[in-house]
Amino acid sequence: MPNRFMKAALLTLASLFLWAPSTVFAAASASSTPGTQCSTCSTTFQCADGLKCEGARCRGENQCCLDLDCPTGQRCQDHQCKPAGGQAGRCGECETAFQCAEGLSCISARCKGKNECCLNQDCPAGQSCENHQCKISGGKVNTCGQCTSSFECANGVSCSGARCKNADQCCLDQDCPAGQTCQDHRCGNAVTKH
């Protein structure tokens, strides 16, 4: 009889040795898995590639997790701030301008105003997107970026009409005489497609 009990005890101990390491390994693996979009975090190291820890949540650039992350009158839908009416807000994803809130156009698949950026890759090399404006190193505003004084403007341009530009440049169609549009910072006749 002692052999039968001894075998049972050995089998129990053996199963514990086999089970315990796999449980510890599984627990260690689960805790080292990077956080996905909107999972809670305390540092960016806890987030998956391409995400950073902001507001105690892993999120992508210009993405929301909660309605509280969005400006007043907008809500978080598919990780994008969108007006309560369903149109995409600034930097929301789009395919056509009809999907964007009033005053915004669909440019490079994002709802934004003319001369605005949403992501760093919207800006020329050596510049980054800060508060929807491309800025060169040192925080200077690029041509047609918003400004309050010429000190903010890069490359020797002046602040005119709340935009960094030279006197002979335009940034928006409103800068041009009636019937003309702003194309490559110059006023010209509107191009119509047939």
C-alpha positions in Angstrom: 0.0 0.0 0.0 2.7 2.6 0.7 3.9 2.2 -2.9 0.4 3.3 -4.2 0.4 6.4 -2.0 4.0 7.1 -2.8 3.2 7.0 -6.5 0.2 9.3 -6.1 2.3 11.8 -4.1 5.1 11.7 -6.7 2.6 12.3 -9.5 1.1 15.2 -7.6 4.5 16.8 -7.0 5.6 16.2 -10.6 2.4 17.9 -11.9 3.0 20.9 -9.6 6.5 21.3 -11.0 5.3 21.1 -14.5 2.3 23.4 -13.9 3.9 26.1 -11.7 6.7 27.3 -14.2 4.2 27.5 -17.0 1.8 29.6 -14.9 4.7 31.9 -13.8 5.8 32.2 -17.4 2.3 33.0 -18.7 1.9 35.6 -16.0 5.2 37.2 -16.8 4.4 37.2 -20.5 1.0 38.8 -20.0 2.5 41.6 -17.9 5.2 42.4 -20.5 2.7 42.6 -23.4 2.7 46.2 -24.7 -0.5 48.2 -24.2 -2.9 48.6 -27.1 -4.8 51.7 -28.1 -6.5 53.3 -25.1 -5.2 50.7 -22.5 -4.1 52.2 -19.2 -0.4 53.1 -18.8 2.0 55.2 -16.6 4.9 55.3 -19.1 5.3 55.1 -22.9 7.4 51.9 -22.4 4.1 50.2 -21.5 2.6 51.0 -24.9 2.9 49.2 -28.3 5.0 50.6 -31.0 3.6 53.8 -32.5 1.7 54.6 -29.3 2.6 56.9 -26.4 1.3 57.2 -22.9 -0.8 60.4 -22.6 -3.4 61.0 -20.0 -2.7 57.6 -18.5 -3.7 55.9 -21.7 -1.8 54.4 -24.7 -2.7 56.4 -27.8 -1.5 57.3 -31.3 -0.7 60.9 -32.4 -3.8 63.1 -32.5 -6.1 60.2 -31.3 -8.6 60.2 -28.5 -9.8 57.5 -26.2 -12.6 59.2 -24.4 -15.1 62.1 -25.2 -13.2 64.1 -22.5 -10.1 64.0 -24.8 -12.0 66.1 -27.4 -12.8 69.8 -27.7 -16.2 71.0 -26.5 -18.9 69.9 -29.0 -17.0 66.9 -30.2 -17.0 63.3 -29.2 -14.4 60.5 -29.6 -15.5 58.1 -32.3 -13.1 55.4 -33.7 -10.2 57.2 -31.8 -10.9 60.5 -33.7 -12.6 63.6 -32.3 -15.7 64.2 -34.4 -18.4 66.8 -34.1 -21.5 65.5 -32.4 -23.2 65.7 -35.8 -21.0 62.9 -37.2 -18.6 64.8 -39.4 -14.9 64.5 -38.7 -13.2 67.3 -36.8 -9.7 68.7 -37.3 -7.2 65.8 -38.1 -10.0 63.2 -38.3 -9.8 60.7 -41.1 -11.7 61.4 -44.3 -12.0 60.4 -48.0 -13.9 63.5 -49.1 -14.4 67.1 -47.8 -18.1 66.3 -47.2 -16.9 64.1 -44.3 -15.2 67.0 -42.6 -16.6 69.6 -40.3 -17.4 73.1 -41.7 -14.3 75.1 -42.6 -12.1 72.0 -43.1 -11.0 70.2 -46.2 -10.0 66.6 -46.8 -6.2 66.8 -47.4 -4.0 63.7 -47.4 -6.9 61.7 -45.9 -7.2 64.1 -42.9 -9.7 66.9 -42.2 -7.7 70.1 -41.9 -7.6 73.7 -42.8 -5.3 75.0 -45.6 -1.7 75.1 -44.5 -2.3 73.0 -41.4 -0.7 69.8 -40.4 -1.9 66.9 -38.3 1.2 64.6 -38.3 4.9 65.3 -38.5 5.0 63.6 -41.9 2.7 66.4 -43.2 5.6 68.8 -42.8 8.7 69.3 -44.9 11.9 67.6 -43.8 13.4 69.1 -40.7 10.1 70.4 -39.4 7.6 69.1 -37.0 3.8 69.5 -36.5 3.0 71.5 -33.4 -0.5 72.8 -32.7 -1.5 72.1 -36.4 1.4 74.2 -37.7 4.7 73.1 -39.3 7.6 74.5 -37.3 11.3 74.4 -38.0 13.7 73.6 -35.3 13.7 76.3 -32.7 9.9 76.6 -32.8 9.7 79.1 -35.6 6.5 79.1 -37.7 6.8 78.1 -41.4 5.4 80.2 -44.3 1.6 80.5 -44.0 1.6 79.3 -40.4 -0.4 81.2 -37.8 1.4 84.0 -35.9 0.8 87.0 -33.6 4.2 88.7 -34.3 7.0 88.5 -36.9 9.3 87.2 -34.1 7.5 83.9 -34.4 8.1 83.5 -38.2 11.0 81.6 -39.8 13.2 82.5 -42.8 12.8 86.3 -42.5 9.2 86.5 -43.4 6.8 88.8 -41.5 3.6 88.2 -39.7 0.8 89.7 -41.9 -2.9 89.0 -41.5 -2.1 86.6 -38.6 0.1 84.5 -41.0 3.8 84.3 -41.6 4.3 85.5 -45.2 6.0 88.0 -47.4 3.9 91.0 -48.6 3.6 89.5 -52.1 2.5 86.0 -50.9 -0.9 84.6 -50.2 -1.8 81.8 -47.9 -5.6 81.5 -48.3 -8.0 82.3 -51.1 -9.2 85.2 -49.0 -5.8 86.9 -49.4 -6.4 87.2 -53.2 -8.6 89.6 -55.2 -12.1 88.4 -56.1 -12.2 85.6 -58.7 -8.6 84.5 -57.9 -7.3 81.7 -55.7 -4.1 81.2 -53.8 -1.9 78.6 -55.5 1.7 77.9 -54.3 1.6 81.2 -52.3 0.7 83.3 -55.4 -2.7 84.7 -56.4 -3.9 83.5 -59.8 -7.0 82.8 -61.8 -9.1 79.9 -60.6 -8.5 76.8 -62.6 -11.6 75.0 -63.8 -11.8 71.4 -64.9 -13.8 70.5 -68.0 
